């Protein structure tokens, strides 16, 4: 994207101040309110790698696509045990639980003006499966392949889409998966105008990229807002989609302004340079609460923070070392300081509010216990290891805390800092020793987290199912088997008990140290109306927001 193009867009914001809103690296010294028709959010969006919903797998991108793309069905944020129609007016499930039939609403249009048909839905599924990027497994787990997807996910008429799965899964599981961002519907006609020819290979047998290169920065959706610009580590600009079929957005445009530091966000919020601060640390949150012109809101998220040990490292592969790490985290201090008000200590991978979430936190800081375990592993003098860490709080603070407590047991930890894109890319290539990060649920179902932490059907570097277990070369076939069995249990109580059993076994026998569940908080100026945070990372909707 050229500078001249984004500057032209910025001028639309009025009064010349918008350029400062987008590009300034620090808040202004005097109060200057944002334009009345524009919402500006300070947000650490450095994890964005692509805007293609068939490829994107980052938390910040999910929020953008959640506001700019449509799905067949969405999570009902008023009752997360249910889903509700988005593009779909209604749907039915066959008696054998194998075929799902969706009827689309009438008169739907993409932002481009092209009509939305069942063929667009079918092609969106096809391209996601054939591209086979990180989130594709959410669809391919139902037996979809590049060879059969056009038969298993197809339009039977312009307003009817059918989806056939390979096994009789619990319908709630299938429907929850279809609320994930990989199922976003793209404008087939528009994307085909931007397809790039490629040479088939052993890893990719198709002769085109299904518009993937263009959609990294392009847009082909039908959501309440449309993507106008993304400039990496600078800004994301959304504009109102006048073709949106639902309730029209209140504001003309939304700007996500890249701001990494909590203190900078707070100062910008106090000065009126931004309307919402999204990454406030406990101290800055306290300051916001004391300011009569500001307010805050919060919502528990289906996001858990963890550290993971790559078992490619021979020392980290030892079960005693893995358990020792769980006794070398000062959970109490982290809870009282680094995540105060923004998180709750949680040592299991299912977040609160999800079916089968286990309410147990068995680990405390116990250096003596950890030393015993290290000695049993033949490492009584400790060892040296590295940790890849995103340059954002509270991640940096937690990493430094763990560095200090590991040192008490003789483990020398080198912290390797980087932005979200850098650390994620290295992590996904399995080139780390230790990684500290977060995981947000792909869909509101216990399988989302249970599967990613326990499933690894192909542990080779060429493996296609790139779960967190795969990223850390972790094999646990018994837990994987139990996790998969839970998908077919119709009785909710029995299914919950199965997930609890998996979590209990995982607690003591895995290379993951779960630390806390996120409570997302945001500070905002009191002239905003109807600003709420959703339960998941893709349900922070901006279309209801207005300004007084």
For each residue, the residues with C-beta under 8 A, 3 or more apart:
1: 5 6 217 229 230 231
2: 5 6
3: 6 7
4: 7 8
5: 1 2 8 9 229
6: 1 2 3 9 10 22 229 231 235 237
7: 3 4 10 11 19
8: 4 5 11 12
9: 5 6 12 228 229 237
10: 6 7 13 18 19 21 22 237
11: 7 8 16 18 19
12: 8 9 18 253
13: 10 17 18 21 35 38 253 255
14: 17 18 35
15: 18 35
16: 11 19
17: 13 14 20 21 32 34 35
18: 10 11 12 13 14 15 21 22 35 38 255
19: 7 10 11 16 22 23
20: 17 23 24 28 32 273
21: 10 13 17 18 24 34 40 255 257 273 274
22: 6 10 18 19 234 235 237 255 257
23: 19 20 234 235
24: 20 21 27 28 273
25:
26: 264 267
27: 24 264 267 268 270 271 273 274
28: 20 24 31 32 271 273
29: 271
30: 271
31: 28 271 272
32: 17 20 28 271 272 273
33: 272
34: 17 21 38 39 40 272 273 274 275
35: 13 14 15 17 18 38
36: 547
37: 251 252 253
38: 13 18 34 35 251 252 253 254 255
39: 34 251 253 254 255 275 276 528 542 545 547
40: 21 34 254 255 257 273 274 275 276
41: 254 255 256 257 274 275 276 277 278
42: 257 259 264 265 268 269 274 276 277 278 279
43: 60 256 257 258 259 278 279
44: 47 60 258 259 260 278 279 392 420
45: 48 60 233 236 256 258
46: 60 232 233 258 260 390 391 392 419 420 421
47: 44 58 59 60 61 390 419 420 421 424
48: 45 51 56 58 60 61 64 230 232 236 420 421
49: 56 58 61 421 424 425
50: 55 56 61 215 216
51: 48 56 61 64 65 215 216 217 218 219 227 230
52: 55 56 133 211 212 215 216
53: 56 65 69 128 181 182 184 186 215 221
54: 124 127 128 131 133 135 136 182 186 210 212 215
55: 50 52 131 133 134 135 212 215 216
56: 48 49 50 51 52 53 61 62 65 135 181
57: 61 133 134 135
58: 47 48 49 61 62 420 424
59: 47 62 63 303 438 440 537
60: 43 44 45 46 47 48 63 64 256 420
61: 47 48 49 50 51 56 57 58 64 65 181
62: 56 58 59 65 66 181 440 537 538
63: 59 60 66 67 537 538 540
64: 48 51 60 61 67 68 227 230 236 238 256
65: 51 53 56 61 62 68 69 181 184 221 223 538
66: 62 63 69 181 223 537 538 539 540 541
67: 63 64 223 224 225 238 254 540 541 542 543
68: 64 65 219 221 223 224 225 226 227 238 241
69: 53 65 66 181 184 185 186 221 222 223
70: 86 87 116 184 185 221 222 223
71: 74 86 87 178 179 183 184 185
72: 85 86 87 88 91 102 121 161 178 183 185
73: 83 84 85 86 88 91 102 175 178 179
74: 71 83 84 85 86 179 539
75: 80 83 84 176 179 443 444 535 536 539
76: 79 80 82 83 84
77: 80 534 535 539
78:
79: 76 82
80: 75 76 77 353 444 535
81:
82: 76 79
83: 73 74 75 76 175 176 178 179
84: 73 74 75 76
85: 72 73 74 88 89 90 91 105
86: 70 71 72 73 74
87: 70 71 72 104 105 108 116 121 185 222
88: 72 73 85 91 102 103 104 105
89: 85 103 104 105 106
90: 85 102 103
91: 72 73 85 88 100 101 102 103 175
92: 100 101
93: 97 99 100 171
94: 97 98 99 100 101
95:
96: 99 168
97: 93 94 165 168 169 170 171
98: 94 164 165 166 167 168
99: 93 94 96 162 163 164 165
100: 91 92 93 94 162 163 164 165 171 174 175
101: 91 92 94 160 161 162 163
102: 72 73 88 90 91 118 121 160 161 162 163
103: 88 89 90 91 159 160
104: 87 88 89 108 116 117 118 121 159 160 161
105: 85 87 88 89 108 245
106: 89 159
107: 245
108: 87 104 105 115 116 222 245
109: 113 114 115 116 222 243 245
110: 113 114 115 116 120 187 190 220 221 222 243
111: 187 219 221 222 223 226 241 243 244
112: 187 189 190 220 243
113: 109 110 243
114: 109 110 187 189 190
115: 108 109 110
116: 70 87 104 108 109 110 120 185 187 222
117: 104 120 121 155 158 159
118: 102 104 121 122 155 156 157 158 159 160 161
119: 122 123 155 158 188
120: 110 116 117 123 124 185 186 187 188
121: 72 87 102 104 117 118 124 125 153 155 161 185
122: 118 119 125 126 150 153 154 155 161
123: 119 120 126 127 186 188
124: 54 120 121 127 128 183 184 185 186 188
125: 121 122 128 129 139 144 149 153 163 183
126: 122 123 129 130 149 150 153
127: 54 123 124 130 131 186 191 210 211
128: 53 54 124 125 131 133 135 136 139 182 183
129: 125 126 132 136 139 140 144 145 146 149 153
130: 126 127 146 149 206 210
131: 54 55 127 128 136 209 210 212
132: 129 136 140 146 204 464
133: 52 54 55 57 128 136 212
134: 55 57 137 428 466
135: 54 55 56 57 128 138 180 181 182 442
136: 54 128 129 131 132 133 139 140 182
137: 134 140 141 464 465 466 467
138: 135 141 177 180 182 183 442 443
139: 125 128 129 136 142 144 153 177 182 183
140: 129 132 136 137 143 144 145
141: 137 138 177 451
142: 139 152 163 165 166 167 169 174 177
143: 140 148 152 165 166 167
144: 125 129 139 140 148 149 152 153
145: 129 140 148 149
146: 129 130 132 149 205 206
147:
148: 143 144 145 151 152
149: 125 126 129 130 144 145 146 152 153
150: 122 126 153 154
151: 148 154 164
152: 142 143 144 148 149 163 164 165
153: 121 122 125 126 129 139 144 149 150 161 162 163 164
154: 122 150 151 161 162
155: 117 118 119 121 122 158 160 161
156: 118 160 161 162
157: 118 160
158: 117 118 119 155
159: 103 104 106 117 118
160: 101 102 103 104 118 155 156 157
161: 72 101 102 104 118 121 122 153 154 155 156
162: 99 100 101 102 153 154 156
163: 99 100 101 102 125 142 152 153 174 178
164: 98 99 100 151 152 153
165: 97 98 99 100 142 143 152 168 169 174
166: 98 142 143
167: 98 142 143 488
168: 96 97 98 165 488
169: 97 142 165 173 174 487 488
170: 97 173 174 487 488 489 490 495
171: 93 97 100 174 175
172: 175 176 445
173: 169 170 176 177 445 447 487
174: 100 142 163 165 169 170 171 177 178
175: 73 83 91 100 171 172 178 179
176: 75 83 172 173 179 443 444 445 448
177: 138 139 141 142 173 174 180 183 442 443 445
178: 71 72 73 83 163 174 175 183 443
179: 71 73 74 75 83 175 176 183 443 444
180: 135 138 177 183 442 443
181: 53 56 61 62 65 66 69 135 184 442 538
182: 53 54 128 135 136 138 139 442
183: 71 72 124 125 128 138 139 177 178 179 180
184: 53 65 69 70 71 124 181 221
185: 69 70 71 72 87 116 120 121 124 221 222
186: 53 54 69 120 123 124 127 190 191 211 215 220 221
187: 110 111 112 114 116 120 190 191 220 221 222
188: 119 120 123 124 191 192
189: 112 114 192 193
190: 110 112 114 186 187 193 194 220
191: 127 186 187 188 194 195 210 211 214 215 220
192: 188 189 195 211
193: 189 190
194: 190 191 211 214 215 218
195: 191 192 208 209 210 211 214
196: 208 209 211 212 213 214
197: 207 208 209
198: 204 206 207 208 209
199: 207
200: 204 205 206 207
201: 204 205
202:
203:
204: 132 198 200 201
205: 146 200 201
206: 130 146 198 200 209 210
207: 197 198 199 200
208: 195 196 197 198
209: 131 195 196 197 198 206 212 213
210: 54 127 130 131 191 195 206
211: 52 127 186 191 192 194 195 196 214 215 218 220
212: 52 54 55 131 133 196 209 215 216
213: 196 209 216
214: 191 194 195 196 211 217 218
215: 50 51 52 53 54 55 186 191 194 211 212 218 219 220
216: 50 51 52 55 212 213
217: 1 51 214 230
218: 51 194 211 214 215 227
219: 51 68 111 215 226 227 228
220: 110 112 186 187 190 191 211 215
221: 53 65 68 69 70 110 111 184 185 186 187 226 227
222: 69 70 87 108 109 110 111 116 185 187 241 243 244 245
223: 65 66 67 68 69 70 111 226 241 244
224: 67 68 240 241 244 246 248 249 541 542 543
225: 67 68 238 239 240 241 249 253 254 542 543
226: 68 111 219 221 223 238 239 240 241
227: 51 64 68 218 219 221 230 236 237 238
228: 9 219 237 238 239 253
229: 1 5 6 9 235 236 237
230: 1 48 51 64 217 227 235 236 237
231: 1 6 234 235 236
232: 46 48 421
233: 45 46 258 419
234: 22 23 231 257 258
235: 6 22 23 229 230 231 255 256 257 258
236: 45 48 64 227 229 230 231 255 256
237: 6 9 10 22 227 228 229 230 253 254 255 256
238: 64 67 68 225 226 227 228 253 254 255 256 542
239: 225 226 228 252 253
240: 224 225 226 244 248 249 251 252 253
241: 68 111 222 223 224 225 226 244 249
242: 248
243: 109 110 111 112 113 222
244: 111 222 223 224 240 241 248 249
245: 105 107 108 109 222
246: 224 543
247: 543 544
248: 224 240 242 244 543
249: 224 225 240 241 244 542 543
250: 530 543 544 545 546 547
251: 37 38 39 240 254 542 545 546 547
252: 37 38 239 240
253: 12 13 37 38 39 225 228 237 238 239 240
254: 38 39 40 41 67 225 237 238 251 542
255: 13 18 21 22 38 39 40 41 235 236 237 238
256: 41 43 45 60 64 235 236 237 238
257: 21 22 40 41 42 43 234 235 274
258: 43 44 45 46 233 234 235
259: 42 43 44 264 265 268 274 277 279
260: 44 46 264 279 391 392
261: 264 265
262: 265 266 277 279 280 281 283 284 393
263: 266 267 281 284
264: 26 27 42 259 260 261 267 268
265: 42 259 261 262 268 269 274 277 278 279 280 284 523
266: 262 263 269 270 277 280 284 287 288 523
267: 26 27 263 264 270 271
268: 27 42 259 264 265 271 273 274 277
269: 42 265 266 272 273 274 275 276 277 288 294 523 524 525
270: 27 266 267 291 293 294
271: 27 28 29 30 31 32 267 268
272: 31 32 33 34 269 525
273: 20 21 24 27 28 32 34 40 268 269
274: 21 27 34 40 41 42 257 259 265 268 269 277
275: 34 39 40 41 269 524 525 527 528 547
276: 39 40 41 42 269 522 523 524 525 528 531
277: 41 42 259 262 265 266 268 269 274 280 284 288 522 523 524
278: 41 42 43 44 265 522
279: 42 43 44 259 260 262 265 392 393
280: 262 265 266 277 284 285 288 296 342 521 522 523
281: 262 263 284 285 342 393 394
282: 285 286 337 338 339 340 341 342
283: 262 286 287
284: 262 263 265 266 277 280 281 287 288 523
285: 280 281 282 288 289 296 341 342 521 523
286: 282 283 289 290 341
287: 266 283 284 290 291
288: 266 269 277 280 284 285 291 294 295 296 523
289: 285 286 294 296
290: 286 287
291: 270 287 288 294
292:
293: 270 525 526
294: 269 270 288 289 291 523 524 525 526
295: 288 523 524 525 526
296: 280 285 288 289 521 522 523 524
297: 521 522 524 531 532 533
298: 341 342 519 520 521 522 533
299: 519 520 532 533 534 535
300: 344 351 352 353 517 518 519 520 535
301: 351 440 517 518 519 520 533 535 536 537
302: 351 353 354 440 441 444 448 449 535 536 537
303: 59 351 438 439 440 441 517 518 520 537
304: 346 349 351 438 439 449 514 515 516 517 518
305: 343 395 398 436 437 438 514 515 516 517 518
306: 349 436 437 438 439 512 513 514 515
307: 325 329 387 402 434 435 436 512 513 515
308: 434 435 437 468 471 472 511 512 513
309: 313 316 321 322 325 433 434 472 511 512 513
310: 313 316 430 432 433 434 435 471 472 473 511
311: 316 317 472 473 474 511
312: 316 317 430 473
313: 309 310 316 317 385 433
314: 317 318
315: 318 321 377 379 383 385
316: 309 310 311 312 313 321 322 385 433 434 511
317: 311 312 313 314 321 511
318: 314 315 321 322 377 379
319: 322 323 377 509
320: 323 324 373 374 376 377
321: 309 315 316 317 318 324 325 373 374 377 379
322: 309 316 318 319 325 326 509 510 511
323: 319 320 326 327 373 508
324: 320 321 327 328 369 370 371 373 374 377 409
325: 307 309 321 322 328 329 370 406 513
326: 322 323 329 347 363 508 513
327: 323 324 363 364 365 366 367 369 370 373
328: 324 325 365 367 370 402 405 406 408 409 411
329: 307 325 326 334 363 365 401 402 405 513 515
330: 333 334 365 401 405
331: 334 335 345 347 361 363 364 365 515
332: 335 336 345 364 365
333: 330 336 337 338 365 401
334: 329 330 331 337 338 339 345 394 398 401 515 516
335: 331 332 338 339 340 343 344 345 516
336: 332 333 340
337: 282 333 334 340
338: 282 333 334 335 393 394 397 398 401
339: 282 334 335 342 343 344 345 394 398 516
340: 282 335 336 337
341: 282 285 286 298 519 521
342: 280 281 282 285 298 339 394 518 519 520 521
343: 305 335 339 394 516 517 518 519
344: 300 335 339 352 516 517 519
345: 331 332 334 335 339 361 515 516
346: 304 351 352 361 514 515 516 517
347: 326 331 360 361 362 363 507 513 514 515
348: 357 358 359 360 361 503 506 507 514
349: 304 306 439 449 450 453 503 506 512 514
350: 354 356 357 358 446 449 450 499 503
351: 300 301 302 303 304 346 354 357 441 449 517
352: 300 344 346 357 359 517
353: 80 300 302 357 535
354: 302 350 351 357 441 444 445 446 449
355: 445 446 492 495 496 499
356: 350 446 486 495 496 497 498 499 500 503
357: 348 350 351 352 353 354 446 499
358: 348 350 499 500 503 504
359: 348 352
360: 347 348 503 504 507
361: 331 345 346 347 348
362: 347 507
363: 326 327 329 331 347 366
364: 327 331 332
365: 327 328 329 330 331 332 333 405
366: 327 363 369 370
367: 327 328 370 371 405 408 409
368: 371 372
369: 324 327 366 372 373
370: 324 325 327 328 366 367 373 374 409
371: 324 367 368 374 375 380 409 410
372: 368 369 375 376
373: 320 321 323 324 327 369 370 376 377
374: 320 321 324 370 371 377 379 380 382 409 410 411
375: 371 372 378 379 380
376: 320 372 373
377: 315 318 319 320 321 324 373 374
378: 375
379: 315 318 321 374 375 382 383
380: 371 374 375 410
381: 410
382: 374 379 409 410 411 412
383: 315 379 410 411 412
384: 411 412 413 414
385: 313 315 316 411 412 413 414 433 434
386: 413 414 415 416 432 433 434
387: 307 399 402 403 413 414 415 416 432 433 434 435 436
388: 416 418 423 426 427 432 433 434 435 436
389: 395 396 399 415 416 417 418 423 436
390: 46 47 395 396 417 418 419 420 423 436 437
391: 46 260 395 396 417 418 419
392: 44 46 260 279 395 396 420
393: 262 279 281 338 396 397
394: 281 334 338 339 342 343 397 398
395: 305 389 390 391 392 398 399 436 437
396: 389 390 391 392 393 399 400 417
397: 338 393 394 400 401
398: 305 334 338 339 394 395 401 402 436 515
399: 387 389 395 396 402 403 415 436
400: 396 397 403 404 415
401: 329 330 333 334 338 397 398 404 405
402: 307 328 329 387 398 399 405 406 413 436
403: 387 399 400 406 407 413 415
404: 400 401 407 408
405: 328 329 330 365 367 401 402 408 409
406: 325 328 402 403 409 411 412 413
407: 403 404 410 411 412 413
408: 328 367 404 405
409: 324 328 367 370 371 374 382 405 406
410: 371 374 380 381 382 383 407
411: 328 374 382 383 384 385 406 407
412: 382 383 384 385 406 407
413: 384 385 386 387 402 403 406 407 434
414: 384 385 386 387
415: 386 387 389 399 400 403
416: 386 387 388 389
417: 389 390 391 396
418: 388 389 390 391 422 423 426
419: 46 47 233 390 391 422 423
420: 44 46 47 48 58 60 390 392 423 424
421: 46 47 48 49 232 424 425
422: 418 419 425 426
423: 388 389 390 418 419 420 426 427 435 437
424: 47 49 58 420 421 427 428 437
425: 49 421 422 428 429
426: 388 418 422 423 429 431 432
427: 388 423 424 430 431 432 435 437 471
428: 134 424 425 466 471
429: 425 426
430: 310 312 427 461 470 471 472 473
431: 426 427
432: 310 386 387 388 426 427 435
433: 309 310 313 316 385 386 387 388
434: 307 308 309 310 316 385 386 387 388 413
435: 307 308 310 387 388 423 427 432 471 472
436: 305 306 307 387 388 389 390 395 398 399 402
437: 305 306 308 390 395 423 424 427
438: 59 303 304 305 306 518
439: 303 304 306 349 449 452 468
440: 59 62 301 302 303 536 537
441: 302 303 351 354 444 445 448 449 536
442: 135 138 177 180 181 182 448 452
443: 75 138 176 177 178 179 180 448
444: 75 80 176 179 302 354 441 448 535 536
445: 172 173 176 177 354 355 441 448
446: 350 354 355 356 357 449 450 486 495 496 499
447: 173 450 451 483 486 487
448: 176 302 441 442 443 444 445 451 452
449: 302 304 349 350 351 354 439 441 446 452 453
450: 349 350 446 447 453 454 483 486 499 502 503
451: 141 447 448 454 455 467 483
452: 439 442 448 449 455 467 468 469
453: 349 449 450 467 468 469 506 510 512
454: 450 451 469 476 479 480 483 502 506
455: 451 452 465 467 469 470 480 483 484
456: 459 463 465 467 469 470 473 474 475 476 480
457: 463 465 480
458: 462 463 464 465 470
459: 456 463 470 473 475
460: 463
461: 430
462: 458
463: 456 457 458 459 460 466 470
464: 132 137 458
465: 137 455 456 457 458 470
466: 134 137 428 463 470 471
467: 137 451 452 453 455 456 470 471
468: 308 439 452 453 471 472 512
469: 452 453 454 455 456 472 474 475 476 480
470: 430 455 456 458 459 463 465 466 467 473 474
471: 308 310 427 428 430 435 466 467 468
472: 308 309 310 311 430 435 468 469 511 512
473: 310 311 312 430 456 459 470
474: 311 456 469 470 510 511 512
475: 456 459 469
476: 454 456 469 479 480 506 509 510
477: 480 481
478: 481 482 505
479: 454 476 482 483 502 505 506
480: 454 455 456 457 469 476 477 483 484
481: 477 478 484 485
482: 478 479 485 486 498 501 502
483: 447 450 451 454 455 479 480 486 487 499 502
484: 455 480 481 487
485: 481 482 488 489 498
486: 356 446 447 450 482 483 489 495 498 499 502
487: 169 170 173 447 483 484
488: 167 168 169 170 485
489: 170 485 486 494 495 498
490: 170 495
491: 494 495
492: 355 495 496
493: 496 497
494: 489 491 497 498
495: 170 355 356 446 486 489 490 491 492 498 499
496: 355 356 446 492 493 499 500
497: 356 493 494 500 501
498: 356 482 485 486 489 494 495 501 502
499: 350 355 356 357 358 446 450 483 486 495 496 502 503
500: 356 358 496 497 503 504
501: 482 497 498 504 505
502: 450 454 479 482 483 486 498 499 505 506
503: 348 349 350 356 358 360 450 499 500 506 507
504: 358 360 500 501 507
505: 478 479 501 502 508 509
506: 348 349 453 454 476 479 502 503 509 510 512
507: 347 348 360 362 503 504 510
508: 323 326 505
509: 319 322 476 505 506
510: 322 453 474 476 506 507
511: 308 309 310 311 316 317 322 472 474
512: 306 307 308 309 349 453 468 472 474 506
513: 306 307 308 309 325 326 329 347
514: 304 305 306 346 347 348 349
515: 304 305 306 307 329 331 334 345 346 347 398
516: 304 305 334 335 339 343 344 345 346
517: 300 301 303 304 305 343 344 346 351 352
518: 300 301 303 304 305 342 343 438
519: 298 299 300 301 341 342 343 344
520: 298 299 300 301 303 342 533 540
521: 280 285 296 297 298 341 342 533
522: 276 277 278 280 296 297 298 531 533
523: 265 266 269 276 277 280 284 285 288 294 295 296
524: 269 275 276 277 294 295 296 297 528 531
525: 269 272 275 276 293 294 295 528
526: 293 294 295
527: 275 547 548
528: 39 275 276 524 525 531 545 546 547 548
529: 545 546 547 548
530: 250 544 545 546
531: 276 297 522 524 528 544 545
532: 297 299 541 544
533: 297 298 299 301 520 521 522 540
534: 77 299 538 539 540 541
535: 75 77 80 299 300 301 302 353 444 539
536: 75 301 302 440 441 444 539
537: 59 62 63 66 301 302 303 440 540
538: 62 63 65 66 181 534
539: 66 74 75 77 534 535 536
540: 63 66 67 520 533 534 537
541: 66 67 224 532 534 544
542: 39 67 224 225 238 249 251 254 545
543: 67 224 225 246 247 248 249 250
544: 247 250 530 531 532 541
545: 39 250 251 528 529 530 531 542
546: 250 251 528 529 530
547: 36 39 250 251 275 527 528 529
548: 527 528 529
